[in-house]
Amino acid sequence: MNLTISGHHLEVTDALRSYVTGKLDRITRHFDQVVDVKVLLSVEKQKEKEKRQRAECNIHVKGNDLFAESAHEDLYAAVDELMDKLDRQVVKHKNKLTEHHHDAPKRMI
């Protein structure tokens, strides 16, 4: 799995990097065929303090690309929200791949 964590108007510290990788373990626990992960953490220059911190993530898994974004006043809370969204998307994608059992057509006599 290729992991890229970058910051926009923000320096990605070791604590932030380890927090994001720790949260990404949840996704790889559900689905191990993750090819590429790109995380972008940014601070927007808005006047209001609400939802300034943004976290975005692109995940390339086998057969699909998943994208989620989150905004919050705290960057760690934004990352938590982002991972919740991605976790739901990955579980849904995994279910789509594994649920290929269709009901057999009924015979017409």
C-alpha positions as semicolon CSV with decimal commas, in nm:
position;residue;x (nm);y (nm);z (nm)
1;M;0,000;0,000;0,000
2;N;0,137;0,338;-0,102
3;L;0,058;0,607;0,152
4;T;0,097;0,980;0,086
5;I;0,014;1,232;0,358
6;S;0,051;1,594;0,260
7;G;-0,043;1,928;0,408
8;H;-0,169;2,247;0,250
9;H;-0,097;2,562;0,457
10;L;0,002;2,316;0,729
11;E;0,310;2,124;0,835
12;V;0,241;1,754;0,884
13;T;0,403;1,665;1,215
14;D;0,507;1,318;1,325
15;A;0,219;1,304;1,574
16;L;-0,032;1,392;1,303
17;R;0,123;1,142;1,062
18;S;0,109;0,860;1,318
19;Y;-0,252;0,952;1,407
20;V;-0,360;0,929;1,043
21;T;-0,178;0,599;0,984
22;G;-0,331;0,458;1,302
23;K;-0,677;0,549;1,179
24;L;-0,605;0,401;0,835
25;D;-0,545;0,064;1,001
26;R;-0,923;0,045;1,048
27;I;-0,971;0,052;0,672
28;T;-0,704;-0,205;0,596
29;R;-0,853;-0,428;0,865
30;H;-1,181;-0,442;0,669
31;F;-1,034;-0,460;0,320
32;D;-0,675;-0,563;0,250
33;Q;-0,670;-0,491;-0,124
34;V;-0,591;-0,121;-0,085
35;V;-0,346;-0,012;-0,354
36;D;-0,292;0,359;-0,295
37;V;-0,394;0,613;-0,029
38;K;-0,354;0,991;-0,060
39;V;-0,445;1,208;0,238
40;L;-0,453;1,587;0,215
41;L;-0,475;1,788;0,536
42;S;-0,537;2,160;0,500
43;V;-0,629;2,475;0,686
44;E;-0,854;2,718;0,502
45;K;-0,822;3,091;0,555
46;Q;-1,186;3,154;0,637
47;K;-1,292;3,430;0,869
48;E;-1,509;3,211;1,088
49;K;-1,342;2,949;1,303
50;E;-1,593;2,677;1,224
51;K;-1,488;2,403;0,987
52;R;-1,152;2,555;0,898
53;Q;-0,957;2,232;0,927
54;R;-1,014;2,000;0,631
55;A;-0,913;1,643;0,565
56;E;-0,951;1,475;0,225
57;C;-0,862;1,125;0,120
58;N;-0,845;0,937;-0,210
59;I;-0,822;0,561;-0,184
60;H;-0,755;0,340;-0,482
61;V;-0,876;-0,012;-0,412
62;K;-0,896;-0,305;-0,645
63;G;-1,174;-0,216;-0,885
64;N;-1,270;0,130;-0,761
65;D;-1,160;0,472;-0,637
66;L;-1,307;0,605;-0,314
67;F;-1,308;0,969;-0,205
68;A;-1,417;1,139;0,116
69;E;-1,367;1,477;0,275
70;S;-1,441;1,625;0,612
71;A;-1,421;1,967;0,772
72;H;-1,416;2,054;1,142
73;E;-1,273;2,314;1,374
74;D;-1,028;2,053;1,512
75;L;-0,804;1,867;1,267
76;Y;-0,804;1,545;1,470
77;A;-1,186;1,547;1,476
78;A;-1,186;1,605;1,099
79;V;-0,960;1,302;1,054
80;D;-1,191;1,093;1,275
81;E;-1,494;1,198;1,071
82;L;-1,308;1,129;0,748
83;M;-1,211;0,778;0,855
84;D;-1,570;0,703;0,957
85;K;-1,688;0,801;0,609
86;L;-1,416;0,600;0,437
87;D;-1,480;0,300;0,659
88;R;-1,846;0,293;0,551
89;Q;-1,747;0,326;0,184
90;V;-1,489;0,046;0,206
91;V;-1,734;-0,190;0,379
92;K;-1,998;-0,111;0,115
93;H;-1,745;-0,175;-0,165
94;K;-1,638;-0,502;-0,006
95;N;-2,001;-0,614;0,023
96;K;-2,058;-0,534;-0,343
97;L;-1,762;-0,751;-0,440
98;T;-1,858;-1,047;-0,224
99;E;-2,236;-1,043;-0,270
100;H;-2,267;-1,184;-0,618
101;H;-2,521;-1,449;-0,525
102;H;-2,828;-1,380;-0,730
103;D;-3,154;-1,560;-0,685
104;A;-3,204;-1,831;-0,941
105;P;-3,478;-1,753;-1,191
106;K;-3,794;-1,949;-1,132
107;R;-3,886;-2,205;-1,389
108;M;-4,184;-2,132;-1,598
109;I;-4,384;-2,446;-1,667
